[in-house]
C-alpha cells in the first residue's frame, strides 16, 4: 500500500513538473528529505525516484521560457566557488573513482540548490519550499518522539534506511535544524489546530532528539536553545517554558542515556571520542601534505590512515564538518566552506535589519532569525559529525538567499513608488516603477 501511495503521488505530479519547474523542485525535495519510498518494502524501495524526478525537472528548467535569474550576492558567489573547487580537488583526488562518484552525488544537490535560487523566488515559493523541507524531516521527529515515549527512551531513534539521515546522529542534527522552522511555521499559521499541531511537533522532535542518544546533538541543542533565549524578546516567558519542559524531557530518559551523555566530560576515556580526535589529526596531516587540494572526496579510508594518522590502525570517518572539509578539500576548500557559514550568518543579520522596520516584511525578519538559530545547531552539532555537504544545510542557505532577495526587491519597489509619488513629472515621461 505504501509503495502504491508513493508511486501515485510521484507520477501524478511529474506531468506538472515537466511544465512547471517549481513543482519539480518541491517534488525533488520531498523525495530527497522524507525518502517516502524507503518506508515501504516493495518495488518502491529501490526505485530511482530521484533520477526520474531530477531528469524531468532539469528538462523543465532548460526548456522553460520563464525568466531565470539567480540573485548575485557574496554568499551565492562563495557557494559557487566551493562547488567549482570540488571539481578541482576531485581531479587531484587520491582515490579518483570513489571521489568521482561522491562528486556526482554532491553536484546533484548543488545543481538543484542553484535551480531553486533561480525559479523559487517570491514569498509564495519560499514558503512552499520551507514547508516541504520542514515537514519532510519533522515527520521522523514526530514518529521518533512517539516511539521514544512509548518505549521509555530505551531504543535508538533512526531515520529511513538508505537515506542521508539514516543514522541516529545525522537524524538528530536534522531535527535540531528544523525545529526553528516549525516554530516559524506555527507563528504564521492562521489555523488554530494546525498551529497547535506544529507546536506539538516541536516537543515530539525534542523527545526524538534525546531518543537518538547523540551526544553531539545534546550539545547542539543546548547551544541552540541558549542562543534562542538570547534572541527572544520574551526571555522570561521562554525561560519559564524551558524550566518546565526540559526536566520532563530529561527525567523521562533511562539511566543508560545519562551514562552515555556523561562521557562528554570524560572523553579521554572514551574510545569513540579518541577515535574522532585521531581522524581530525589525520585530516590536518593530510592537508599539510596537500594544502591546496587535500585528498579529494572519500579520503577518510584505512589505507590513507596508515600514512597520515597518529594511530594508523584506529580508522574513523571525519566526524566533523570542519575536518571533513579540510581533509577532502584542503585549506582552500575549508576557507570557502567557512566563508559560506560566515556569510550565511551575516546575510541573516542583514535581512533582519532590512526587514525590521517594515511590518509587511515581518515574516522575512522572523524567518531569517530562525535560520540563524538553525545555523547555530549546524555549526555546533557539525563539530562532531561529518556532514559538510549536508543538503539540509544548503537548502536553508538557499531559502535565506531567496528571503534576502525578496526583502531587497520589496524595499526597492517601495523606494521606487515613493520616488514616483514625489516626482509626478516622471509619469509624463513614461517612466515605470522598477525593481
Long-range contacts (C-beta under 8 A, 24 or more apart in sequence): 2-36, 2-39, 2-40, 2-41, 2-42, 2-44, 3-37, 3-40, 3-41, 3-42, 3-43, 3-44, 3-45, 5-36, 6-36, 6-37, 6-40, 6-44, 6-49, 7-44, 7-47, 9-36, 10-49, 10-52, 10-53, 14-52, 14-53, 14-56, 17-53, 17-56, 17-57, 17-60, 18-56, 18-59, 18-60, 19-60, 20-60, 21-57, 21-60, 21-61, 21-64, 21-66, 21-115, 21-119, 22-119, 22-120, 22-125, 22-128, 24-53, 24-56, 24-57, 24-60, 24-61, 25-57, 25-112, 25-115, 25-116, 25-119, 25-120, 25-129, 26-128, 26-129, 26-132, 27-53, 27-57, 28-53, 28-54, 28-57, 28-112, 29-112, 29-129, 29-132, 29-133, 29-136, 29-395, 30-132, 30-136, 32-109, 32-391, 33-132, 33-133, 33-136, 33-137, 33-391, 33-392, 34-135, 34-136, 34-137, 34-139, 34-160, 35-159, 35-160, 35-162, 35-163, 38-160, 38-161, 38-162, 38-163, 39-160, 50-108, 54-108, 54-112, 57-112, 57-115, 58-111, 58-115, 61-115, 61-118, 61-119, 64-119, 66-119, 68-118, 68-119, 69-118, 70-114, 70-117, 70-118, 71-117, 71-121, 71-401, 71-402, 71-404, 71-405, 73-343, 73-347, 73-401, 73-404, 73-405, 74-343, 75-340, 75-343, 75-344, 75-347, 75-397, 75-400, 75-401, 76-117, 76-401, 78-336, 78-339, 78-340, 78-343, 79-110, 79-113, 79-340, 79-394, 79-397, 80-114, 81-336, 82-329, 82-333, 82-336, 82-337, 82-339, 82-340, 83-107, 83-110, 85-329, 85-332, 85-333, 85-336, 86-297, 86-329, 86-333, 88-293, 89-293, 89-294, 89-296, 89-297, 89-328, 89-329, 89-330, 89-333, 90-296, 90-297, 92-290, 92-293, 92-296, 93-295, 93-296, 93-297, 93-298, 93-299, 94-295, 94-296, 94-299, 94-304, 95-295, 95-296, 95-297, 95-298, 95-299, 95-301, 96-296, 98-297, 98-298, 99-296, 99-297, 99-298, 99-299, 100-297, 101-298, 102-297, 102-298, 103-297, 106-297, 106-389, 109-389, 109-391, 109-394, 110-394, 113-394, 113-395, 113-397, 113-398, 116-395, 116-398, 116-402, 117-398, 117-401, 117-402, 120-398, 120-402, 121-402, 121-405, 121-406, 122-406, 123-363, 123-364, 123-406, 125-402, 126-367, 126-399, 126-402, 126-403, 126-406, 129-395, 129-398, 129-399, 129-402, 130-181, 130-184, 130-185, 130-367, 130-399, 131-185, 133-178, 133-181, 133-392, 133-395, 133-396, 133-399, 134-178, 134-181, 134-182, 134-185, 137-165, 137-174, 137-175, 137-177, 137-178, 137-392, 138-175, 138-178, 138-182, 138-201, 138-205, 140-165, 140-171, 140-174, 140-175, 140-208, 141-175, 141-178, 141-179, 141-201, 141-204, 141-205, 141-208, 141-209, 142-201, 142-204, 142-205, 142-208, 143-208, 144-171, 144-175, 144-204, 144-205, 144-207, 144-208, 144-211, 144-212, 145-203, 145-204, 145-205, 145-206, 145-207, 145-208, 145-211, 146-204, 146-207, 147-208, 147-211, 148-207, 148-208, 148-210, 148-211, 148-252, 149-207, 149-252, 152-252, 152-254, 153-207, 153-210, 153-211, 153-252, 153-253, 153-254, 153-257, 154-254, 155-211, 156-211, 156-212, 156-213, 157-208, 157-211, 157-212, 158-212, 164-387, 164-390, 164-391, 168-212, 168-213, 168-214, 169-212, 169-214, 169-216, 169-217, 169-384, 169-385, 170-385, 170-387, 170-390, 171-208, 171-212, 172-208, 172-209, 172-212, 172-214, 172-216, 172-217, 172-381, 173-214, 173-216, 173-217, 173-220, 173-377, 173-378, 173-381, 173-382, 173-385, 173-387, 173-390, 174-390, 174-392, 175-205, 175-208, 175-209, 175-212, 175-217, 176-209, 176-217, 176-220, 176-221, 176-224, 176-374, 176-377, 176-381, 177-374, 177-377, 177-378, 177-392, 177-393, 177-396, 178-205, 178-374, 178-392, 179-205, 179-206, 179-224, 180-224, 180-228, 180-370, 180-371, 180-373, 180-374, 180-377, 181-370, 181-374, 181-396, 183-370, 184-366, 184-367, 184-370, 187-366, 188-363, 188-366, 203-245, 206-245, 206-249, 207-249, 207-252, 210-249, 210-250, 210-252, 210-253, 210-257, 213-257, 213-260, 215-260, 215-261, 215-263, 215-264, 215-384, 216-381, 216-383, 216-384, 216-385, 217-381, 218-261, 218-264, 219-264, 219-380, 219-381, 219-383, 219-384, 220-376, 220-377, 220-378, 220-380, 220-381, 221-377, 223-376, 223-377, 223-380, 224-373, 224-374, 224-376, 224-377, 224-380, 227-373, 227-376, 228-373, 231-369, 231-372, 231-373, 274-314, 275-314, 275-316, 275-319, 276-316, 276-319, 276-320, 276-384, 278-309, 278-310, 278-311, 278-314, 278-316, 279-309, 279-315, 279-316, 279-317, 279-318, 279-319, 279-320, 279-323, 280-319, 280-320, 280-323, 281-309, 281-310, 282-308, 282-309, 282-310, 282-327, 283-318, 283-320, 283-323, 283-324, 283-326, 283-327, 284-323, 284-326, 284-327, 285-309, 285-310, 286-327, 287-326, 287-327, 287-330, 287-331, 287-334, 290-330, 291-330, 291-331, 291-332, 292-330, 292-331, 292-332, 293-329, 293-330, 293-332, 294-326, 294-327, 294-328, 294-329, 294-330, 294-331, 294-333, 295-327, 295-328, 296-328, 297-328, 298-328, 299-327, 299-328, 300-324, 300-327, 300-328, 300-386, 317-386, 318-386, 318-388, 319-384, 319-385, 319-386, 320-382, 320-383, 320-384, 320-385, 320-386, 321-378, 321-379, 321-382, 321-383, 321-385, 321-386, 321-387, 321-388, 321-390, 322-382, 322-383, 322-388, 323-386, 324-386, 324-387, 324-388, 325-388, 328-388, 337-388, 340-397, 341-375, 341-379, 344-371, 344-375, 344-397, 344-400, 345-372, 345-375, 347-400, 347-401, 347-404, 348-372, 348-375, 348-400, 350-404, 351-400, 351-403, 351-404, 351-407, 354-404, 354-407, 354-408, 354-411, 355-407, 358-410, 358-411, 358-414, 360-410, 361-407, 361-410, 361-411, 364-403, 364-406, 364-407, 367-399, 367-400, 367-403, 368-400, 368-403, 368-404, 371-396, 371-399, 371-400, 371-403, 409-435
